[in-house]
Amino acid sequence: MEEFTATVDWLKPDIVGVTESWGNDDISDSEFNLPGFSVFRADRGNGHRGGGVLLLVNNIKKYNECCRSNT
């Protein structure tokens, strides 16, 4: 995670997309948190290996969460 955080800090992106986050209900949002970014996630679900996506949006940018589906 340190290398990922350092890379994001160096590149200074507005949006970061991550695939294969392996997130599930047992992992809190804070474990995916990067300072200065809002985290949006879609986990694959418990009982499955792999999958899941994260979208990290720089807090400096204005955004609206327009659609959210749990499908």
PDB file of N, CA, C and O in Angstrom:
ATOM      1  N   MET A   1       0.823  -1.188   0.000  1.00  0.00           N
ATOM      2  CA  MET A   1       0.000   0.000   0.000  1.00  0.00           C
ATOM      3  C   MET A   1       0.871   1.256   0.000  1.00  0.00           C
ATOM      4  O   MET A   1       0.475   2.281  -0.556  1.00  0.00           O
ATOM      5  N   GLU A   2       2.047   1.188   0.615  1.00  0.00           N
ATOM      6  CA  GLU A   2       2.927   2.350   0.648  1.00  0.00           C
ATOM      7  C   GLU A   2       3.358   2.772  -0.749  1.00  0.00           C
ATOM      8  O   GLU A   2       3.394   3.964  -1.054  1.00  0.00           O
ATOM      9  N   GLU A   3       3.685   1.807  -1.598  1.00  0.00           N
ATOM     10  CA  GLU A   3       4.103   2.114  -2.970  1.00  0.00           C
ATOM     11  C   GLU A   3       2.945   2.722  -3.759  1.00  0.00           C
ATOM     12  O   GLU A   3       3.144   3.664  -4.527  1.00  0.00           O
ATOM     13  N   PHE A   4       1.740   2.189  -3.572  1.00  0.00           N
ATOM     14  CA  PHE A   4       0.551   2.724  -4.237  1.00  0.00           C
ATOM     15  C   PHE A   4       0.312   4.173  -3.808  1.00  0.00           C
ATOM     16  O   PHE A   4       0.090   5.043  -4.651  1.00  0.00           O
ATOM     17  N   THR A   5       0.357   4.431  -2.500  1.00  0.00           N
ATOM     18  CA  THR A   5       0.158   5.776  -1.973  1.00  0.00           C
ATOM     19  C   THR A   5       1.226   6.729  -2.499  1.00  0.00           C
ATOM     20  O   THR A   5       0.912   7.861  -2.869  1.00  0.00           O
ATOM     21  N   ALA A   6       2.476   6.292  -2.539  1.00  0.00           N
ATOM     22  CA  ALA A   6       3.562   7.133  -3.044  1.00  0.00           C
ATOM     23  C   ALA A   6       3.372   7.453  -4.523  1.00  0.00           C
ATOM     24  O   ALA A   6       3.635   8.577  -4.952  1.00  0.00           O
ATOM     25  N   THR A   7       2.918   6.477  -5.303  1.00  0.00           N
ATOM     26  CA  THR A   7       2.688   6.693  -6.727  1.00  0.00           C
ATOM     27  C   THR A   7       1.565   7.695  -6.950  1.00  0.00           C
ATOM     28  O   THR A   7       1.691   8.589  -7.787  1.00  0.00           O
ATOM     29  N   VAL A   8       0.477   7.560  -6.216  1.00  0.00           N
ATOM     30  CA  VAL A   8      -0.635   8.502  -6.325  1.00  0.00           C
ATOM     31  C   VAL A   8      -0.178   9.894  -5.916  1.00  0.00           C
ATOM     32  O   VAL A   8      -0.541  10.876  -6.565  1.00  0.00           O
ATOM     33  N   ASP A   9       0.602   9.996  -4.861  1.00  0.00           N
ATOM     34  CA  ASP A   9       1.117  11.285  -4.403  1.00  0.00           C
ATOM     35  C   ASP A   9       2.005  11.929  -5.463  1.00  0.00           C
ATOM     36  O   ASP A   9       1.951  13.143  -5.658  1.00  0.00           O
ATOM     37  N   TRP A  10       2.809  11.140  -6.140  1.00  0.00           N
ATOM     38  CA  TRP A  10       3.726  11.638  -7.169  1.00  0.00           C
ATOM     39  C   TRP A  10       2.980  12.065  -8.429  1.00  0.00           C
ATOM     40  O   TRP A  10       3.285  13.105  -9.012  1.00  0.00           O
ATOM     41  N   LEU A  11       1.988  11.252  -8.855  1.00  0.00           N
ATOM     42  CA  LEU A  11       1.237  11.546 -10.086  1.00  0.00           C
ATOM     43  C   LEU A  11       0.179  12.642  -9.904  1.00  0.00           C
ATOM     44  O   LEU A  11      -0.154  13.359 -10.848  1.00  0.00           O
ATOM     45  N   LYS A  12      -0.336  12.757  -8.691  1.00  0.00           N
ATOM     46  CA  LYS A  12      -1.382  13.736  -8.358  1.00  0.00           C
ATOM     47  C   LYS A  12      -2.600  13.653  -9.305  1.00  0.00           C
ATOM     48  O   LYS A  12      -2.995  14.658  -9.896  1.00  0.00           O
ATOM     49  N   PRO A  13      -3.182  12.469  -9.443  1.00  0.00           N
ATOM     50  CA  PRO A  13      -4.339  12.315 -10.332  1.00  0.00           C
ATOM     51  C   PRO A  13      -5.613  12.874  -9.696  1.00  0.00           C
ATOM     52  O   PRO A  13      -5.697  13.042  -8.480  1.00  0.00           O
ATOM     53  N   ASP A  14      -6.600  13.158 -10.547  1.00  0.00           N
ATOM     54  CA  ASP A  14      -7.919  13.565 -10.066  1.00  0.00           C
ATOM     55  C   ASP A  14      -8.761  12.346  -9.712  1.00  0.00           C
ATOM     56  O   ASP A  14      -9.552  12.378  -8.770  1.00  0.00           O
ATOM     57  N   ILE A  15      -8.584  11.267 -10.479  1.00  0.00           N
ATOM     58  CA  ILE A  15      -9.364  10.036 -10.287  1.00  0.00           C
ATOM     59  C   ILE A  15      -8.429   8.841 -10.407  1.00  0.00           C
ATOM     60  O   ILE A  15      -7.562   8.801 -11.280  1.00  0.00           O
ATOM     61  N   VAL A  16      -8.614   7.875  -9.523  1.00  0.00           N
ATOM     62  CA  VAL A  16      -7.852   6.632  -9.557  1.00  0.00           C
ATOM     63  C   VAL A  16      -8.850   5.478  -9.595  1.00  0.00           C
ATOM     64  O   VAL A  16      -9.743   5.402  -8.751  1.00  0.00           O
ATOM     65  N   GLY A  17      -8.704   4.583 -10.566  1.00  0.00           N
ATOM     66  CA  GLY A  17      -9.530   3.385 -10.643  1.00  0.00           C
ATOM     67  C   GLY A  17      -8.693   2.165 -10.303  1.00  0.00           C
ATOM     68  O   GLY A  17      -7.557   2.039 -10.761  1.00  0.00           O
ATOM     69  N   VAL A  18      -9.244   1.272  -9.507  1.00  0.00           N
ATOM     70  CA  VAL A  18      -8.532   0.059  -9.090  1.00  0.00           C
ATOM     71  C   VAL A  18      -9.427  -1.143  -9.365  1.00  0.00           C
ATOM     72  O   VAL A  18     -10.585  -1.174  -8.947  1.00  0.00           O
ATOM     73  N   THR A  19      -8.889  -2.124 -10.065  1.00  0.00           N
ATOM     74  CA  THR A  19      -9.616  -3.379 -10.263  1.00  0.00           C
ATOM     75  C   THR A  19      -9.011  -4.450  -9.362  1.00  0.00           C
ATOM     76  O   THR A  19      -7.890  -4.308  -8.874  1.00  0.00           O
ATOM     77  N   GLU A  20      -9.762  -5.514  -9.150  1.00  0.00           N
ATOM     78  CA  GLU A  20      -9.318  -6.619  -8.296  1.00  0.00           C
ATOM     79  C   GLU A  20      -8.961  -6.136  -6.890  1.00  0.00           C
ATOM     80  O   GLU A  20      -7.903  -6.475  -6.359  1.00  0.00           O
ATOM     81  N   SER A  21      -9.851  -5.344  -6.297  1.00  0.00           N
ATOM     82  CA  SER A  21      -9.611  -4.831  -4.944  1.00  0.00           C
ATOM     83  C   SER A  21      -9.760  -5.925  -3.885  1.00  0.00           C
ATOM     84  O   SER A  21      -9.230  -5.801  -2.781  1.00  0.00           O
ATOM     85  N   TRP A  22     -10.464  -6.968  -4.218  1.00  0.00           N
ATOM     86  CA  TRP A  22     -10.736  -8.072  -3.298  1.00  0.00           C
ATOM     87  C   TRP A  22     -11.487  -7.600  -2.059  1.00  0.00           C
ATOM     88  O   TRP A  22     -11.413  -8.236  -1.008  1.00  0.00           O
ATOM     89  N   GLY A  23     -12.203  -6.497  -2.177  1.00  0.00           N
ATOM     90  CA  GLY A  23     -12.977  -5.991  -1.055  1.00  0.00           C
ATOM     91  C   GLY A  23     -14.158  -6.890  -0.724  1.00  0.00           C
ATOM     92  O   GLY A  23     -14.687  -7.588  -1.589  1.00  0.00           O
ATOM     93  N   ASN A  24     -14.564  -6.862   0.535  1.00  0.00           N
ATOM     94  CA  ASN A  24     -15.759  -7.579   0.963  1.00  0.00           C
ATOM     95  C   ASN A  24     -16.315  -6.881   2.202  1.00  0.00           C
ATOM     96  O   ASN A  24     -15.754  -5.886   2.659  1.00  0.00           O
ATOM     97  N   ASP A  25     -17.393  -7.390   2.733  1.00  0.00           N
ATOM     98  CA  ASP A  25     -18.054  -6.758   3.879  1.00  0.00           C
ATOM     99  C   ASP A  25     -17.183  -6.680   5.130  1.00  0.00           C
ATOM    100  O   ASP A  25     -17.455  -5.878   6.024  1.00  0.00           O
ATOM    101  N   ASP A  26     -16.143  -7.502   5.200  1.00  0.00           N
ATOM    102  CA  ASP A  26     -15.264  -7.518   6.366  1.00  0.00           C
ATOM    103  C   ASP A  26     -14.194  -6.425   6.314  1.00  0.00           C
ATOM    104  O   ASP A  26     -13.484  -6.211   7.296  1.00  0.00           O
ATOM    105  N   ILE A  27     -14.073  -5.734   5.182  1.00  0.00           N
ATOM    106  CA  ILE A  27     -13.065  -4.696   5.005  1.00  0.00           C
ATOM    107  C   ILE A  27     -13.749  -3.340   4.993  1.00  0.00           C
ATOM    108  O   ILE A  27     -14.628  -3.090   4.168  1.00  0.00           O
ATOM    109  N   SER A  28     -13.349  -2.464   5.906  1.00  0.00           N
ATOM    110  CA  SER A  28     -13.983  -1.147   5.989  1.00  0.00           C
ATOM    111  C   SER A  28     -13.422  -0.201   4.931  1.00  0.00           C
ATOM    112  O   SER A  28     -12.331  -0.415   4.402  1.00  0.00           O
ATOM    113  N   ASP A  29     -14.189   0.853   4.630  1.00  0.00           N
ATOM    114  CA  ASP A  29     -13.746   1.861   3.670  1.00  0.00           C
ATOM    115  C   ASP A  29     -12.406   2.463   4.073  1.00  0.00           C
ATOM    116  O   ASP A  29     -11.597   2.808   3.212  1.00  0.00           O
ATOM    117  N   SER A  30     -12.166   2.591   5.372  1.00  0.00           N
ATOM    118  CA  SER A  30     -10.931   3.223   5.842  1.00  0.00           C
ATOM    119  C   SER A  30      -9.681   2.461   5.405  1.00  0.00           C
ATOM    120  O   SER A  30      -8.608   3.053   5.289  1.00  0.00           O
ATOM    121  N   GLU A  31      -9.806   1.166   5.163  1.00  0.00           N
ATOM    122  CA  GLU A  31      -8.653   0.382   4.723  1.00  0.00           C
ATOM    123  C   GLU A  31      -8.282   0.682   3.274  1.00  0.00           C
ATOM    124  O   GLU A  31      -7.161   0.402   2.850  1.00  0.00           O
ATOM    125  N   PHE A  32      -9.217   1.250   2.513  1.00  0.00           N
ATOM    126  CA  PHE A  32      -8.948   1.639   1.129  1.00  0.00           C
ATOM    127  C   PHE A  32      -8.705   3.138   1.013  1.00  0.00           C
ATOM    128  O   PHE A  32      -8.479   3.645  -0.085  1.00  0.00           O
ATOM    129  N   ASN A  33      -8.748   3.839   2.118  1.00  0.00           N
ATOM    130  CA  ASN A  33      -8.690   5.295   2.105  1.00  0.00           C
ATOM    131  C   ASN A  33      -7.309   5.816   1.724  1.00  0.00           C
ATOM    132  O   ASN A  33      -6.285   5.292   2.163  1.00  0.00           O
ATOM    133  N   LEU A  34      -7.306   6.859   0.898  1.00  0.00           N
ATOM    134  CA  LEU A  34      -6.102   7.627   0.617  1.00  0.00           C
ATOM    135  C   LEU A  34      -6.368   9.047   1.072  1.00  0.00           C
ATOM    136  O   LEU A  34      -7.436   9.583   0.779  1.00  0.00           O
ATOM    137  N   PRO A  35      -5.442   9.680   1.776  1.00  0.00           N
ATOM    138  CA  PRO A  35      -5.666  11.055   2.220  1.00  0.00           C
ATOM    139  C   PRO A  35      -5.989  11.973   1.040  1.00  0.00           C
ATOM    140  O   PRO A  35      -5.291  11.965   0.026  1.00  0.00           O
ATOM    141  N   GLY A  36      -7.052  12.762   1.185  1.00  0.00           N
ATOM    142  CA  GLY A  36      -7.434  13.705   0.141  1.00  0.00           C
ATOM    143  C   GLY A  36      -8.349  13.140  -0.927  1.00  0.00           C
ATOM    144  O   GLY A  36      -8.676  13.837  -1.888  1.00  0.00           O
ATOM    145  N   PHE A  37      -8.774  11.875  -0.779  1.00  0.00           N
ATOM    146  CA  PHE A  37      -9.632  11.232  -1.774  1.00  0.00           C
ATOM    147  C   PHE A  37     -10.893  10.671  -1.132  1.00  0.00           C
ATOM    148  O   PHE A  37     -10.870  10.212   0.010  1.00  0.00           O
ATOM    149  N   SER A  38     -11.991  10.712  -1.879  1.00  0.00           N
ATOM    150  CA  SER A  38     -13.221  10.020  -1.490  1.00  0.00           C
ATOM    151  C   SER A  38     -13.201   8.647  -2.150  1.00  0.00           C
ATOM    152  O   SER A  38     -12.758   8.507  -3.290  1.00  0.00           O
ATOM    153  N   VAL A  39     -13.679   7.640  -1.437  1.00  0.00           N
ATOM    154  CA  VAL A  39     -13.642   6.263  -1.924  1.00  0.00           C
ATOM    155  C   VAL A  39     -15.044   5.793  -2.304  1.00  0.00           C
ATOM    156  O   VAL A  39     -15.989   5.922  -1.526  1.00  0.00           O
ATOM    157  N   PHE A  40     -15.158   5.255  -3.494  1.00  0.00           N
ATOM    158  CA  PHE A  40     -16.380   4.592  -3.953  1.00  0.00           C
ATOM    159  C   PHE A  40     -15.980   3.172  -4.308  1.00  0.00           C
ATOM    160  O   PHE A  40     -14.982   2.953  -4.996  1.00  0.00           O
ATOM    161  N   ARG A  41     -16.754   2.216  -3.844  1.00  0.00           N
ATOM    162  CA  ARG A  41     -16.356   0.829  -4.058  1.00  0.00           C
ATOM    163  C   ARG A  41     -17.534  -0.044  -4.440  1.00  0.00           C
ATOM    164  O   ARG A  41     -18.681   0.222  -4.079  1.00  0.00           O
ATOM    165  N   ALA A  42     -17.221  -1.080  -5.170  1.00  0.00           N
ATOM    166  CA  ALA A  42     -18.189  -2.118  -5.518  1.00  0.00           C
ATOM    167  C   ALA A  42     -17.478  -3.451  -5.307  1.00  0.00           C
ATOM    168  O   ALA A  42     -16.645  -3.860  -6.116  1.00  0.00           O
ATOM    169  N   ASP A  43     -17.817  -4.114  -4.218  1.00  0.00           N
ATOM    170  CA  ASP A  43     -17.188  -5.389  -3.884  1.00  0.00           C
ATOM    171  C   ASP A  43     -17.833  -6.523  -4.661  1.00  0.00           C
ATOM    172  O   ASP A  43     -19.001  -6.446  -5.043  1.00  0.00           O
ATOM    173  N   ARG A  44     -17.068  -7.563  -4.887  1.00  0.00           N
ATOM    174  CA  ARG A  44     -17.598  -8.738  -5.569  1.00  0.00           C
ATOM    175  C   ARG A  44     -18.542  -9.497  -4.649  1.00  0.00           C
ATOM    176  O   ARG A  44     -19.513 -10.093  -5.117  1.00  0.00           O
ATOM    177  N   GLY A  45     -18.279  -9.483  -3.381  1.00  0.00           N
ATOM    178  CA  GLY A  45     -19.154 -10.163  -2.433  1.00  0.00           C
ATOM    179  C   GLY A  45     -18.441 -11.245  -1.664  1.00  0.00           C
ATOM    180  O   GLY A  45     -17.416 -11.769  -2.101  1.00  0.00           O
ATOM    181  N   ASN A  46     -18.995 -11.576  -0.507  1.00  0.00           N
ATOM    182  CA  ASN A  46     -18.415 -12.629   0.320  1.00  0.00           C
ATOM    183  C   ASN A  46     -18.568 -13.971  -0.367  1.00  0.00           C
ATOM    184  O   ASN A  46     -19.535 -14.212  -1.089  1.00  0.00           O
ATOM    185  N   GLY A  47     -17.613 -14.828  -0.134  1.00  0.00           N
ATOM    186  CA  GLY A  47     -17.651 -16.158  -0.707  1.00  0.00           C
ATOM    187  C   GLY A  47     -17.016 -16.243  -2.081  1.00  0.00           C
ATOM    188  O   GLY A  47     -16.956 -17.324  -2.667  1.00  0.00           O
ATOM    189  N   HIS A  48     -16.541 -15.123  -2.605  1.00  0.00           N
ATOM    190  CA  HIS A  48     -15.886 -15.112  -3.908  1.00  0.00           C
ATOM    191  C   HIS A  48     -14.453 -14.630  -3.744  1.00  0.00           C
ATOM    192  O   HIS A  48     -14.175 -13.739  -2.942  1.00  0.00           O
ATOM    193  N   ARG A  49     -13.559 -15.219  -4.500  1.00  0.00           N
ATOM    194  CA  ARG A  49     -12.173 -14.742  -4.515  1.00  0.00           C
ATOM    195  C   ARG A  49     -12.024 -13.729  -5.627  1.00  0.00           C
ATOM    196  O   ARG A  49     -12.607 -13.875  -6.701  1.00  0.00           O
ATOM    197  N   GLY A  50     -11.240 -12.704  -5.361  1.00  0.00           N
ATOM    198  CA  GLY A  50     -10.945 -11.714  -6.394  1.00  0.00           C
ATOM    199  C   GLY A  50     -12.110 -10.784  -6.632  1.00  0.00           C
ATOM    200  O   GLY A  50     -13.076 -10.749  -5.869  1.00  0.00           O
ATOM    201  N   GLY A  51     -11.995 -10.030  -7.709  1.00  0.00           N
ATOM    202  CA  GLY A  51     -13.037  -9.097  -8.091  1.00  0.00           C
ATOM    203  C   GLY A  51     -13.047  -7.846  -7.246  1.00  0.00           C
ATOM    204  O   GLY A  51     -12.189  -7.645  -6.387  1.00  0.00           O
ATOM    205  N   GLY A  52     -14.020  -7.020  -7.500  1.00  0.00           N
ATOM    206  CA  GLY A  52     -14.182  -5.757  -6.787  1.00  0.00           C
ATOM    207  C   GLY A  52     -13.457  -4.625  -7.487  1.00  0.00           C
ATOM    208  O   GLY A  52     -12.394  -4.816  -8.078  1.00  0.00           O
ATOM    209  N   VAL A  53     -14.052  -3.440  -7.411  1.00  0.00           N
ATOM    210  CA  VAL A  53     -13.438  -2.247  -7.987  1.00  0.00           C
ATOM    211  C   VAL A  53     -13.521  -1.092  -6.998  1.00  0.00           C
ATOM    212  O   VAL A  53     -14.409  -1.042  -6.148  1.00  0.00           O
ATOM    213  N   LEU A  54     -12.578  -0.170  -7.128  1.00  0.00           N
ATOM    214  CA  LEU A  54     -12.542   1.046  -6.325  1.00  0.00           C
ATOM    215  C   LEU A  54     -12.420   2.232  -7.264  1.00  0.00           C
ATOM    216  O   LEU A  54     -11.772   2.148  -8.308  1.00  0.00           O
ATOM    217  N   LEU A  55     -13.037   3.317  -6.892  1.00  0.00           N
ATOM    218  CA  LEU A  55     -12.852   4.583  -7.572  1.00  0.00           C
ATOM    219  C   LEU A  55     -12.520   5.602  -6.490  1.00  0.00           C
ATOM    220  O   LEU A  55     -13.307   5.820  -5.570  1.00  0.00           O
ATOM    221  N   LEU A  56     -11.366   6.214  -6.604  1.00  0.00           N
ATOM    222  CA  LEU A  56     -10.934   7.235  -5.654  1.00  0.00           C
ATOM    223  C   LEU A  56     -10.953   8.575  -6.382  1.00  0.00           C
ATOM    224  O   LEU A  56     -10.316   8.730  -7.424  1.00  0.00           O
ATOM    225  N   VAL A  57     -11.687   9.546  -5.828  1.00  0.00           N
ATOM    226  CA  VAL A  57     -11.839  10.856  -6.457  1.00  0.00           C
ATOM    227  C   VAL A  57     -11.217  11.908  -5.552  1.00  0.00           C
ATOM    228  O   VAL A  57     -11.528  11.991  -4.364  1.00  0.00           O
ATOM    229  N   ASN A  58     -10.335  12.708  -6.134  1.00  0.00           N
ATOM    230  CA  ASN A  58      -9.672  13.768  -5.392  1.00  0.00           C
ATOM    231  C   ASN A  58     -10.712  14.704  -4.793  1.00  0.00           C
ATOM    232  O   ASN A  58     -11.618  15.152  -5.496  1.00  0.00           O
ATOM    233  N   ASN A  59     -10.593  15.005  -3.504  1.00  0.00           N
ATOM    234  CA  ASN A  59     -11.568  15.848  -2.816  1.00  0.00           C
ATOM    235  C   ASN A  59     -11.587  17.283  -3.317  1.00  0.00           C
ATOM    236  O   ASN A  59     -12.543  18.011  -3.050  1.00  0.00           O
ATOM    237  N   ILE A  60     -10.550  17.709  -4.039  1.00  0.00           N
ATOM    238  CA  ILE A  60     -10.515  19.057  -4.598  1.00  0.00           C
ATOM    239  C   ILE A  60     -11.543  19.191  -5.730  1.00  0.00           C
ATOM    240  O   ILE A  60     -12.072  20.277  -5.969  1.00  0.00           O
ATOM    241  N   LYS A  61     -11.818  18.095  -6.414  1.00  0.00           N
ATOM    242  CA  LYS A  61     -12.763  18.098  -7.525  1.00  0.00           C
ATOM    243  C   LYS A  61     -14.186  17.995  -7.013  1.00  0.00           C
ATOM    244  O   LYS A  61     -14.461  17.285  -6.046  1.00  0.00           O
ATOM    245  N   LYS A  62     -15.089  18.710  -7.672  1.00  0.00           N
ATOM    246  CA  LYS A  62     -16.508  18.592  -7.345  1.00  0.00           C
ATOM    247  C   LYS A  62     -17.070  17.407  -8.119  1.00  0.00           C
ATOM    248  O   LYS A  62     -16.760  17.224  -9.296  1.00  0.00           O
ATOM    249  N   TYR A  63     -17.884  16.616  -7.465  1.00  0.00           N
ATOM    250  CA  TYR A  63     -18.491  15.463  -8.109  1.00  0.00           C
ATOM    251  C   TYR A  63     -19.872  15.232  -7.510  1.00  0.00           C
ATOM    252  O   TYR A  63     -20.174  15.676  -6.402  1.00  0.00           O
ATOM    253  N   ASN A  64     -20.690  14.534  -8.264  1.00  0.00           N
ATOM    254  CA  ASN A  64     -22.000  14.105  -7.811  1.00  0.00           C
ATOM    255  C   ASN A  64     -22.110  12.614  -8.025  1.00  0.00           C
ATOM    256  O   ASN A  64     -21.794  12.108  -9.102  1.00  0.00           O
ATOM    257  N   GLU A  65     -22.549  11.923  -7.020  1.00  0.00           N
ATOM    258  CA  GLU A  65     -22.818  10.500  -7.155  1.00  0.00           C
ATOM    259  C   GLU A  65     -24.230  10.370  -7.680  1.00  0.00           C
ATOM    260  O   GLU A  65     -25.195  10.521  -6.931  1.00  0.00           O
ATOM    261  N   CYS A  66     -24.352  10.090  -8.971  1.00  0.00           N
ATOM    262  CA  CYS A  66     -25.666  10.150  -9.599  1.00  0.00           C
ATOM    263  C   CYS A  66     -26.401   8.819  -9.606  1.00  0.00           C
ATOM    264  O   CYS A  66     -27.629   8.785  -9.527  1.00  0.00           O
ATOM    265  N   CYS A  67     -25.670   7.744  -9.698  1.00  0.00           N
ATOM    266  CA  CYS A  67     -26.323   6.432  -9.778  1.00  0.00           C
ATOM    267  C   CYS A  67     -25.548   5.444  -8.917  1.00  0.00           C
ATOM    268  O   CYS A  67     -24.318   5.426  -8.918  1.00  0.00           O
ATOM    269  N   ARG A  68     -26.273   4.644  -8.201  1.00  0.00           N
ATOM    270  CA  ARG A  68     -25.622   3.606  -7.422  1.00  0.00           C
ATOM    271  C   ARG A  68     -26.485   2.364  -7.472  1.00  0.00           C
ATOM    272  O   ARG A  68     -27.667   2.387  -7.128  1.00  0.00           O
ATOM    273  N   SER A  69     -25.873   1.287  -7.904  1.00  0.00           N
ATOM    274  CA  SER A  69     -26.594   0.029  -8.020  1.00  0.00           C
ATOM    275  C   SER A  69     -25.831  -1.046  -7.275  1.00  0.00           C
ATOM    276  O   SER A  69     -24.604  -1.104  -7.356  1.00  0.00           O
ATOM    277  N   ASN A  70     -26.532  -1.887  -6.558  1.00  0.00           N
ATOM    278  CA  ASN A  70     -25.901  -2.988  -5.846  1.00  0.00           C
ATOM    279  C   ASN A  70     -26.003  -4.285  -6.623  1.00  0.00           C
ATOM    280  O   ASN A  70     -25.971  -5.365  -6.032  1.00  0.00           O
ATOM    281  N   THR A  71     -26.125  -4.198  -7.922  1.00  0.00           N
ATOM    282  CA  THR A  71     -26.223  -5.408  -8.738  1.00  0.00           C
ATOM    283  C   THR A  71     -24.877  -5.878  -9.188  1.00  0.00           C
ATOM    284  O   THR A  71     -24.777  -6.887  -9.886  1.00  0.00           O
TER     285      THR A  71
END
